[in-house]
């Protein structure tokens, strides 16, 4: 019985965290990140709202929560590991005006380089 409450509370905390990530201006994950957070939030709320007592059975909401958390983790890993090199390659290939290597040009984050 206590494990059922722990599972429900953890799904609620995950849903609240994902909702904060969607609504906060501090989280700048783009459209794909916001969609992933929305799926996480909705599946977390679905786990909390169901009326069944057994929280350990495999459900669509639980599977969706786990898959969306996995996608968020994979996206975070890609952004930390490979995105700087990918962005530099894109800037070189596309020869964009906002390339990070230019003098006195604005970077992609909107901040002025010194």
DAPE-V232265 format. One line per field, one symbol per residue. phi: phi as a letter, one per 30 degrees, with the letter a starting at -180 (. if undefined). burial: + if it has 24 or more other C-alpha atoms within 12 Angstrom, else -. A space follows every 10 residues. Layout:
# DAPE-V232265
phi: ???
burial: ???
This chain:
# DAPE-V232265
phi: .ddddddddd dddddddddd ddddddccci dddddddddd dddddddddd cdcddcddbd dddddddddd dddddddddd dcdedddddd ddddhddcdd cddhcddddi cddc
burial: -------+-- ++-+++-++- ++-------- --++-+++++ ++++++++-- ----+----- ++-+++-++- -+-------- ------+--- -------+++ ---------- ----
